[in-house]
């Protein structure tokens, strides 16, 4: 497809950088643990550091699901080896080369690997030019990004738990929260849980409701009707986003704004969603869609139809979250950015981030690149798996 650069930046070599190849790729998979506030478990995260031949380094992060972390890391190393022959590697040259490698056989894990690599290249690009990522993407339309807190837990799903958590987050200054009422409830119980959270958090709280793709067309419409009196800010994933026609039927049947995209990857899927007018908000994962260039293209296509973009970020609140904030600052149709409050303290153990969070908003940093500073020694202490590949251009690659 013809690439659309929403920001107006030149898609072919705008930086006039000296020729630089990849010389080293390192990946870390962090161990699991409990969140700083004890609400939920902190999942493993996958980080990548790329080093170019002039010694400049950049950080990226891949979206990973359970039991796939090592596989995605291996993809990152294999792709980096394939890219190491490029004499001048940029986000654009990488995107073209990866497209040839994929030959239209992409998948979510492959897209997560390319997302991490491209993110790291953007970090390098910003550092090389001494500019924050949002400037590389065309400039900030705003630097204060509205955020919402995701109330996610693997154990605390009852209505009273959700209400207690929403109340605590409101006391911390959050003005928007997202709940997952169908994780342990049937339809009627889930509606009751939404009612409980709304009563506890008050009418001024933006309340997102996520169905976690637990329904079908009929249950999606029924649930939307039942929760409408509690004024949800949006209705997320009433069913799997791959079922575009059914999703479009739900979207037509309810006045609530429908959100989809976190389970999907690549622009062709989202082009289909937009053609069908199946959602009012798209939420592909910032570290899983395929890359920041894809996110820019998607934002441009969505904006042309009045559709917003709210990047999903079930990743650490460090590298990927910083990339999310920069993208939200640069695109014209950004919705709220996603925060996992229980991940914040965990990430602070090994990284300072590219944004300042005050609960209701995140102010994006003007530091070069992503604005992230990673303490590698501290990250190593948190890592369950570490791998380094030196990408020598002569001799055997490790």
C-alpha positions in Angstrom: 0.0 0.0 0.0 1.1 3.6 -0.4 2.2 4.9 3.0 0.5 7.9 4.3 2.6 10.2 6.5 0.0 12.1 8.5 2.5 14.5 10.0 3.8 15.6 6.6 7.4 14.4 7.3 9.3 13.2 4.3 9.0 9.4 4.2 12.4 8.9 2.5 15.5 9.8 4.4 14.7 13.2 5.9 17.5 13.2 8.5 20.6 13.3 6.3 22.3 11.1 8.9 25.7 9.5 8.5 25.6 6.0 7.3 25.0 3.7 10.3 24.3 0.0 10.6 23.0 -2.0 13.4 25.9 -3.5 15.5 24.2 -5.0 18.5 20.7 -6.1 19.7 19.9 -6.9 23.4 16.6 -8.1 24.8 15.4 -8.4 28.4 12.3 -10.3 29.6 11.4 -9.2 33.1 10.1 -11.4 35.8 6.6 -11.3 37.1 5.7 -9.7 40.4 3.0 -7.9 42.3 2.1 -4.3 41.6 3.3 -1.5 43.9 -0.2 -1.2 45.4 -1.0 -4.9 45.6 -4.0 -4.7 43.3 -2.7 -6.9 40.5 0.2 -8.9 39.1 2.8 -7.3 37.0 3.2 -9.3 33.8 6.5 -10.0 32.0 7.8 -7.2 29.7 10.1 -7.5 26.7 12.6 -4.7 26.1 15.1 -4.3 23.3 18.1 -2.0 23.0 19.6 -1.4 19.6 23.1 -0.1 19.1 24.3 1.3 15.8 27.8 1.3 14.4 28.5 4.7 15.8 27.6 3.6 19.3 24.3 5.4 19.5 21.6 3.3 21.3 17.8 3.3 21.3 15.2 1.5 23.4 12.0 -0.3 22.2 9.4 -2.6 23.8 7.3 -5.4 22.4 3.7 -6.3 23.3 3.8 -9.9 24.6 1.2 -12.4 25.7 1.8 -15.3 28.1 4.0 -18.1 26.8 5.1 -16.0 23.8 7.8 -13.7 25.3 10.8 -15.8 24.4 9.4 -16.4 20.9 9.0 -12.7 20.2 12.5 -12.0 21.5 13.9 -14.6 19.1 12.0 -12.9 16.3 13.6 -9.6 17.3 17.1 -11.0 17.2 16.4 -12.7 13.8 14.9 -9.6 12.3 17.8 -7.5 13.6 20.3 -9.9 12.0 18.4 -9.5 8.7 18.4 -5.7 9.0 22.1 -5.5 9.9 23.1 -5.5 6.2 21.3 -2.2 5.6 23.9 0.5 5.3 21.6 3.3 6.6 18.8 1.9 8.7 16.0 4.2 9.6 12.3 3.5 10.5 11.4 3.8 6.8 14.1 1.5 5.5 13.3 -1.0 8.2 9.6 -0.9 7.4 10.2 -1.6 3.7 12.7 -4.4 4.4 10.4 -6.0 7.0 7.5 -5.9 4.5 9.6 -7.9 2.1 10.6 -10.4 4.8 7.0 -10.8 5.9 5.6 -11.2 2.3 2.1 -10.5 3.7 2.4 -13.3 6.2 2.4 -11.2 9.4 1.0 -12.1 12.8 0.5 -10.3 16.1 3.8 -11.6 17.5 5.7 -10.7 14.4 4.2 -7.3 14.5 5.1 -6.9 18.1 8.7 -7.7 17.2 8.8 -5.1 14.4 7.1 -2.6 16.7 9.9 -2.9 19.2 12.6 -2.6 16.6 11.1 0.4 14.9 10.4 2.1 18.3 14.1 1.7 19.1 15.1 3.2 15.8 12.8 6.2 16.5 14.6 6.6 19.8 17.9 6.6 18.0 16.6 9.1 15.4 15.5 11.6 18.0 18.7 11.3 19.9 20.7 11.8 16.7 18.8 15.0 15.9 18.6 16.1 19.6 14.8 16.3 19.3 11.9 14.5 21.1 10.0 11.9 19.2 6.9 14.1 18.8 9.0 16.5 16.8 10.2 13.7 14.6 6.5 12.9 14.0 5.6 16.4 12.9 5.3 18.3 16.1 3.1 18.3 19.2 -0.5 19.3 18.8 -0.6 19.1 22.6 1.8 18.0 25.2 -0.7 17.3 27.9 -2.4 13.9 27.1 -5.6 12.9 28.9 -5.1 9.4 30.5 -7.3 6.7 32.0 -6.5 4.1 34.6 -7.2 0.5 33.7 -8.7 -1.4 36.6 -7.3 -4.8 35.7 -6.6 -7.7 38.1 -6.4 -11.4 37.7 -8.0 -12.0 41.1 -10.1 -9.1 42.2 -13.2 -9.0 39.9 -16.1 -8.6 42.2 -18.3 -5.5 42.0 -17.2 -4.4 45.4 -13.5 -4.8 44.5 -14.0 -2.8 41.3 -15.8 0.0 43.1 -13.2 0.1 45.9 -10.4 0.4 43.3 -12.3 3.1 41.3 -12.7 5.1 44.5 -9.1 4.8 45.4 -7.9 5.9 41.9 -10.3 8.8 42.0 -8.7 9.9 45.3 -5.3 9.7 43.6 -6.6 12.2 41.0 -7.6 10.0 38.1 -10.7 11.3 36.3 -11.2 8.2 34.0 -11.1 4.5 34.7 -11.8 1.3 32.8 -13.5 -1.8 34.2 -13.7 -5.4 32.9 -17.0 -6.6 34.5 -17.5 -9.7 32.3 -14.3 -11.5 33.5 -16.2 -13.3 36.3 -19.8 -12.4 35.8 -22.7 -13.2 33.5 -24.4 -10.4 31.6 -26.8 -9.3 34.4 -24.1 -9.5 37.1 -21.7 -7.4 34.9 -24.4 -4.7 34.5 -24.8 -4.7 38.3 -21.0 -4.3 38.7 -21.0 -1.3 36.3 -23.9 0.2 38.3 -21.9 -0.3 41.6 -18.8 1.3 40.2 -20.7 4.2 38.8 -22.4 4.8 42.2 -19.1 4.6 44.0 -17.1 6.8 41.6 -19.8 9.4 41.0 -21.2 11.0 37.9 -18.1 13.0 37.1 -15.8 10.0 36.6 -15.3 8.9 33.0 -16.2 5.2 33.1 -15.0 2.9 30.3 -16.5 -0.5 30.1 -14.6 -3.4 28.4 -16.4 -6.5 27.4 -13.1 -8.3 26.7 -14.6 -9.9 23.5 -16.7 -12.2 25.7 -19.9 -11.6 23.7 -21.4 -11.9 20.3 -23.5 -9.6 18.3 -26.7 -10.2 20.3 -25.1 -10.0 23.7 -23.1 -7.0 22.7 -26.3 -5.1 21.8 -28.1 -6.3 24.9 -25.2 -5.3 27.2 -24.9 -1.9 25.5 -28.6 -1.3 26.2 -28.4 -2.4 29.8 -25.3 -0.3 30.7 -26.3 2.8 28.8 -28.1 4.4 31.8 -24.8 4.5 33.6 -23.3 6.7 30.9 -20.2 4.7 29.8 -17.5 6.8 28.2 -17.1 4.0 25.7 -17.9 0.3 25.2 -14.8 -1.7 24.4 -14.6 -5.0 22.5 -18.2 -6.2 22.7 -16.9 -9.0 20.6 -13.7 -10.0 18.9 -12.6 -7.3 16.5 -11.8 -9.8 13.8 -15.6 -10.2 13.3 -15.9 -6.8 11.6 -19.4 -7.2 10.2 -20.9 -8.3 13.6 -19.0 -5.5 15.3 -20.4 -3.0 12.8 -23.9 -4.2 13.6 -23.3 -3.6 17.3 -22.0 -0.2 16.5 -25.0 0.7 14.5 -27.4 -0.6 17.2 -26.0 1.5 20.1 -25.4 5.2 20.7 -22.4 4.3 22.8 -19.0 4.7 21.3 -17.5 1.3 20.4 -13.8 0.6 20.7 -11.8 -2.1 19.0 -8.3 -3.0 17.9 -6.1 -4.3 20.8 -6.1 -7.9 19.5 -5.4 -7.0 15.9 -2.3 -5.8 14.0 -1.4 -4.3 10.6 -3.2 -1.7 8.5 -5.3 -4.0 6.3 -7.4 -5.1 9.2 -8.1 -1.6 10.3 -8.9 -0.5 6.8 -11.6 -3.0 6.9 -12.9 -1.7 10.3 -13.0 1.8 8.9 -14.8 0.8 5.7 -17.5 -1.0 7.7 -17.7 1.9 10.1 -17.5 -0.7 12.9 -16.1 1.5 15.6 -15.8 5.1 16.7 -12.5 4.6 18.5 -9.5 2.3 17.5 -7.1 1.0 20.1 -4.3 -1.0 18.6 -1.4 -1.6 20.9 1.4 0.9 20.6 3.9 -2.0 20.8 1.9 -4.5 18.7 0.4 -2.8 15.7 3.6 -3.1 13.6 5.3 0.2 14.2 4.9 3.9 14.9 4.7 4.6 11.1 1.7 2.3 11.0 0.2 4.1 13.9 0.6 7.4 12.1 -1.0 6.0 8.9 -3.8 4.6 10.9 -4.4 7.9 12.7 -4.6 9.7 9.4 -7.0 7.2 7.8 -9.2 7.2 11.0 -9.2 11.0 11.3 -10.6 11.3 7.7 -13.7 9.4 8.9 -14.0 11.2 12.3 -12.7 8.1 14.2 -10.4 8.6 17.2 -7.3 6.6 18.2 -6.6 5.6 21.8 -3.5 3.4 21.8 -3.7 0.3 23.9 -0.7 -0.2 26.2 -0.7 -3.5 28.1 3.0 -3.0 28.5 5.4 -1.5 31.0 4.7 2.1 31.9 8.2 3.0 30.7 9.4 2.5 27.1 6.1 1.6 25.3 4.1 4.1 27.4 6.5 6.9 26.5 6.2 6.0 22.8 2.4 6.1 23.3 2.5 9.6 24.8 4.6 11.0 22.0 2.3 9.5 19.4 -0.8 10.9 21.1 0.9 14.3 21.2 1.5 14.2 17.5 -1.7 12.8 16.0 -4.8 15.0 15.5 -7.4 12.5 16.8 -5.9 11.1 20.0 -8.2 9.9 22.7 -7.1 9.1 26.2 -3.9 7.2 26.7 -3.9 4.0 28.8 -2.2 3.7 32.2 -1.8 0.7 34.4 -1.3 2.3 37.8 0.1 -0.9 39.4 2.9 -1.0 36.8 4.3 2.4 37.6 6.3 1.6 40.7 7.6 -1.5 39.0 8.9 0.4 36.1 10.4 3.1 38.3 12.8 0.5 39.6 14.8 0.5 36.3 13.7 3.5 34.2 12.8 7.1 34.2 10.1 7.8 31.6 9.4 10.2 28.8 6.4 11.8 30.4 5.3 13.3 33.7 2.0 11.8 35.1 -0.3 13.8 37.3 -3.2 11.2 37.2 -5.5 13.1 35.0 -2.9 14.0 32.3 0.5 13.0 31.2 2.9 15.7 30.0 5.2 14.4 27.3 8.9 15.1 27.7 11.0 17.3 25.4 14.1 15.2 26.0 15.6 13.6 22.8 14.0 10.5 21.4 11.6 8.7 23.7 12.9 10.6 26.7 13.5 7.3 28.5 16.6 6.7 30.6 17.0 3.0 31.5 19.3 1.8 34.3 20.6 -1.4 32.6 22.0 -2.8 35.8 18.6 -2.4 37.6 16.8 -3.8 34.5 19.2 -6.8 34.5 18.2 -7.4 38.2 14.5 -7.5 37.1 15.1 -9.8 34.1 14.3 -13.5 33.9 15.9 -13.8 30.4 18.6 -11.7 28.7 20.1 -12.2 25.3 22.7 -10.2 23.3 23.6 -10.5 19.7 26.6 -8.8 18.2 25.7 -8.3 14.5 29.1 -8.5 12.9 29.2 -7.8 9.2 32.1 -10.2 8.8 32.3 -13.7 10.2 29.6 -15.6 11.9 26.6 -13.8 13.5 25.8 -14.8 17.1 
